[in-house]
């Protein structure tokens, strides 16, 4: 290893703006299993699928409509 490295020609990380934030969220077991099954058939990790779904909701400005009976 060198004692010093020259970073004067370094390139910024193009993915730095797309960093993810780790959170803890409580989801029902059925919900997690649903996404795990769907992710398995799509061949991607289930957390990636949940993130894609939530990103789609955000980009399309979907809103939740609740009605309590």
C-alpha positions as a LaTeX table, in Angstrom:
\begin{tabular}{lrrr}
\hline
Residue & $x$ (\AA) & $y$ (\AA) & $z$ (\AA) \\
\hline
Unk1 & 0.00 & 0.00 & 0.00 \\
Unk2 & 1.13 & 3.51 & $-0.71$ \\
Unk3 & 1.58 & 5.98 & 2.10 \\
Unk4 & $-0.38$ & 8.60 & 0.15 \\
Unk5 & $-2.81$ & 8.46 & $-2.75$ \\
Unk6 & $-3.50$ & 11.19 & $-5.31$ \\
Unk7 & $-7.25$ & 11.82 & $-5.65$ \\
Unk8 & $-6.91$ & 15.00 & $-7.72$ \\
Unk9 & $-8.27$ & 13.19 & $-10.82$ \\
Unk10 & $-10.96$ & 11.25 & $-8.94$ \\
Unk11 & $-14.50$ & 11.08 & $-10.30$ \\
Unk12 & $-17.48$ & 11.64 & $-8.01$ \\
Unk13 & $-19.70$ & 8.65 & $-7.34$ \\
Unk14 & $-22.61$ & 8.90 & $-9.84$ \\
Unk15 & $-24.82$ & 6.88 & $-7.48$ \\
Unk16 & $-24.26$ & 9.09 & $-4.43$ \\
Unk17 & $-27.67$ & 10.78 & $-4.90$ \\
Unk18 & $-29.38$ & 7.38 & $-4.93$ \\
Unk19 & $-28.13$ & 6.24 & $-1.55$ \\
Unk20 & $-30.63$ & 4.34 & 0.51 \\
Unk21 & $-31.62$ & 4.92 & 4.10 \\
Unk22 & $-31.96$ & 1.94 & 6.37 \\
Unk23 & $-35.17$ & 1.97 & 8.43 \\
Unk24 & $-37.15$ & $-0.37$ & 10.62 \\
Unk25 & $-40.76$ & $-0.89$ & 9.62 \\
Unk26 & $-43.41$ & $-3.21$ & 11.03 \\
Unk27 & $-45.31$ & $-5.05$ & 8.30 \\
Unk28 & $-47.85$ & $-7.82$ & 8.59 \\
Unk29 & $-46.47$ & $-11.28$ & 7.90 \\
Unk30 & $-48.92$ & $-11.75$ & 5.02 \\
Unk31 & $-47.65$ & $-8.56$ & 3.37 \\
Unk32 & $-44.01$ & $-9.64$ & 3.64 \\
Unk33 & $-44.84$ & $-13.12$ & 2.32 \\
Unk34 & $-46.75$ & $-11.61$ & $-0.60$ \\
Unk35 & $-43.73$ & $-9.52$ & $-1.65$ \\
Unk36 & $-41.33$ & $-12.42$ & $-1.04$ \\
Unk37 & $-43.37$ & $-14.69$ & $-3.32$ \\
Unk38 & $-43.67$ & $-12.02$ & $-6.01$ \\
Unk39 & $-39.95$ & $-11.23$ & $-5.76$ \\
Unk40 & $-39.00$ & $-14.89$ & $-6.03$ \\
Unk41 & $-40.97$ & $-15.27$ & $-9.25$ \\
Unk42 & $-39.39$ & $-12.06$ & $-10.61$ \\
Unk43 & $-35.91$ & $-13.13$ & $-9.52$ \\
Unk44 & $-35.15$ & $-10.04$ & $-7.41$ \\
Unk45 & $-34.80$ & $-9.47$ & $-3.64$ \\
Unk46 & $-38.09$ & $-8.73$ & $-1.91$ \\
Unk47 & $-36.79$ & $-5.52$ & $-0.33$ \\
Unk48 & $-35.89$ & $-4.27$ & $-3.82$ \\
Unk49 & $-39.42$ & $-5.07$ & $-4.97$ \\
Unk50 & $-40.97$ & $-3.19$ & $-2.05$ \\
Unk51 & $-38.70$ & $-0.23$ & $-2.80$ \\
Unk52 & $-39.69$ & $-0.31$ & $-6.50$ \\
Unk53 & $-43.38$ & $-0.42$ & $-5.57$ \\
Unk54 & $-43.09$ & 2.50 & $-3.14$ \\
Unk55 & $-40.97$ & 4.47 & $-5.63$ \\
Unk56 & $-43.67$ & 3.96 & $-8.26$ \\
Unk57 & $-46.30$ & 5.24 & $-5.82$ \\
Unk58 & $-44.16$ & 8.30 & $-5.12$ \\
Unk59 & $-43.40$ & 9.07 & $-8.79$ \\
Unk60 & $-47.05$ & 8.74 & $-9.80$ \\
Unk61 & $-48.19$ & 10.73 & $-6.74$ \\
Unk62 & $-50.58$ & 7.99 & $-5.68$ \\
Unk63 & $-52.64$ & 8.83 & $-2.64$ \\
Unk64 & $-54.36$ & 6.53 & $-0.22$ \\
Unk65 & $-58.13$ & 6.73 & 0.00 \\
Unk66 & $-59.45$ & 5.30 & 3.27 \\
Unk67 & $-63.02$ & 5.04 & 4.39 \\
Unk68 & $-63.88$ & 3.72 & 7.82 \\
Unk69 & $-67.21$ & 1.98 & 8.19 \\
\hline
\end{tabular}
